[in-house]
Amino acid sequence: MENERTNNVRTFPVAQESIPLALNAGVVANIPTTVVGTAQIECANALTLYEQWDAPTVIISDGAYGLSLFPGDPATSDELAEWYAPHIAAWSRYALPETSLWFWGTEVGWASVHPVLKLHGWEYRALHVWDKGIGHIAGNVNSKTIRGFPVVTEVCAQYVRDVRMTNAEGQAVPMKQWLREEWQRAGLPLSKTNDACGVKNAATRKYFTQCHLWYFPPTEMMERLVAYANEHGRADGRPYFSLDGVQPVTGAQWTRMRSKWNHMHGITNVWSEPAVRGAERLKDEQAKAAHANQKSLRLIERIITASSDAGDVVWEPFGGLCPAAVASLRTGRRCFSAESIETFYNRASVRLAKEETLFAETASR
Ligand SMILES: C[S@@+](CC[C@H](N)C(=O)[O-])C[C@H]1O[C@@H](n2cnc3c(N)ncnc32)[C@H](O)[C@@H]1O
């Protein structure tokens, strides 16, 4: 990809400065594609599409469960690591330092895939439990045959990028190590980081410690550190704290060097939300659930809003009925979804078109 950095930061694609709202519809010929507003769904294997999609701020993965839930879903979780591996490799290739990954599955499914995610530079943040409540099993439990407590949950694990920076020796090092090495390379004593930030000892204690209490320097503090090092540091080593070896990092660039987070008060990692029912549950011609795995729009909207801003890109590689496309439309994000099975793609496509009608009606009132 053109927008990959090749200098200081390990080659992550860089977010484009001005991203057009029009998506890359029809980039790959002969792929059925639905575009509604800023969301697009393609009927194809996601592996063939990643390269065409703009770099994501959010990836929502809701693929195989190891439960034979849809054609291609393995029967057990034993095969899940292999099933996900090529997708995870691609996500890592196209992710930005600001990208969050939300990985849906069962507990054992997620546990099986976690080592692959870690291997590809995804850093575990938290596990969220979707508790569908007792209503989910009402009337469906045979106490004579069941051999455990009924399961009414799915899980959604949150990952961010383990961002590595390239140091003066060309090695990829953790960000906290890079910060300290750059300061030392400037020939400045560590205590001067406090002067640079205008604090008593918080800079050495928070941003330059190498222990687990390390904090990512906020943009304003980073701007001060960068300015100080480049003004007072040894002249022959400049620029200090540079991503490209030419210019010192700017505040705007630094802000995008970690995952986004828009905090919502009152929400924990336990999401009590009934299984999808009523008008939200899409049905087939026999009035049966159109997809066994339909996710709650409220939950999908929640994770998108928490980890991105309006205009950012969301990837939904295993679309099903494409809730992330719908949620992105509702929240002003740009979404790229894939669904390989035509029946599901068609339903998702009609669903997205209905969203457009809803919007048009609301706008004309
Ligand atoms: C667990 S379901 C997703 C359900 C969806 N989150 C919803 O709420 O409707 C996974 C979907 O991914 C699709 N799928 C599996 N592998 C795929 C691939 N490589 N590319 C595109 N879609 C894929 C399956 O056909 C299935 O519909």
The ligand as an SDF file (V2000), in Angstrom:
LIG
                    3D

 27 29  0  0  0  0  0  0  0  0999 V2000
  -21.0300  -15.1950   13.1650 C   0  0  0  0  0  0  0  0  0  0  0  0
  -21.6600  -14.7340   11.6650 S   0  0  0  0  0  0  0  0  0  0  0  0
  -21.8140  -12.9870   11.7730 C   0  0  0  0  0  0  0  0  0  0  0  0
  -23.1380  -12.5270   12.2830 C   0  0  0  0  0  0  0  0  0  0  0  0
  -23.2890  -11.0290   12.2800 C   0  0  0  0  0  0  0  0  0  0  0  0
  -22.4320  -10.4140   13.2670 N   0  0  0  0  0  0  0  0  0  0  0  0
  -24.7130  -10.5970   12.5170 C   0  0  0  0  0  0  0  0  0  0  0  0
  -25.0160   -9.9340   13.5270 O   0  0  0  0  0  0  0  0  0  0  0  0
  -25.5430  -10.8910   11.6620 O   0  0  0  0  0  0  0  0  0  0  0  0
  -20.3140  -14.9430   10.5710 C   0  0  0  0  0  0  0  0  0  0  0  0
  -20.6320  -14.6890    9.1280 C   0  0  0  0  0  0  0  0  0  0  0  0
  -19.3980  -14.5880    8.4200 O   0  0  0  0  0  0  0  0  0  0  0  0
  -19.5340  -15.1510    7.1380 C   0  0  0  0  0  0  0  0  0  0  0  0
  -18.1640  -15.5140    6.7020 N   0  0  0  0  0  0  0  0  0  0  0  0
  -17.4110  -16.5380    7.1330 C   0  0  0  0  0  0  0  0  0  0  0  0
  -16.1940  -16.5030    6.5620 N   0  0  0  0  0  0  0  0  0  0  0  0
  -16.1660  -15.4130    5.7620 C   0  0  0  0  0  0  0  0  0  0  0  0
  -15.1690  -14.8200    4.9390 C   0  0  0  0  0  0  0  0  0  0  0  0
  -13.9530  -15.3550    4.8190 N   0  0  0  0  0  0  0  0  0  0  0  0
  -15.4880  -13.6890    4.2800 N   0  0  0  0  0  0  0  0  0  0  0  0
  -16.7210  -13.1440    4.3750 C   0  0  0  0  0  0  0  0  0  0  0  0
  -17.7000  -13.6610    5.1700 N   0  0  0  0  0  0  0  0  0  0  0  0
  -17.4300  -14.7710    5.8570 C   0  0  0  0  0  0  0  0  0  0  0  0
  -20.4520  -16.3270    7.3380 C   0  0  0  0  0  0  0  0  0  0  0  0
  -21.1250  -16.6840    6.1580 O   0  0  0  0  0  0  0  0  0  0  0  0
  -21.4060  -15.7990    8.4320 C   0  0  0  0  0  0  0  0  0  0  0  0
  -22.5700  -15.2800    7.8780 O   0  0  0  0  0  0  0  0  0  0  0  0
  1  2  1  0
  2  3  1  0
  2 10  1  0
  3  4  1  0
  4  5  1  0
  5  6  1  0
  5  7  1  0
  7  8  2  0
  7  9  1  0
 10 11  1  0
 11 12  1  0
 11 26  1  0
 12 13  1  0
 13 14  1  0
 13 24  1  0
 14 15  1  0
 14 23  1  0
 15 16  2  0
 16 17  1  0
 17 18  1  0
 17 23  2  0
 18 19  1  0
 18 20  2  0
 20 21  1  0
 21 22  2  0
 22 23  1  0
 24 25  1  0
 24 26  1  0
 26 27  1  0
M  CHG  2   2   1   9  -1
M  END
$$$$
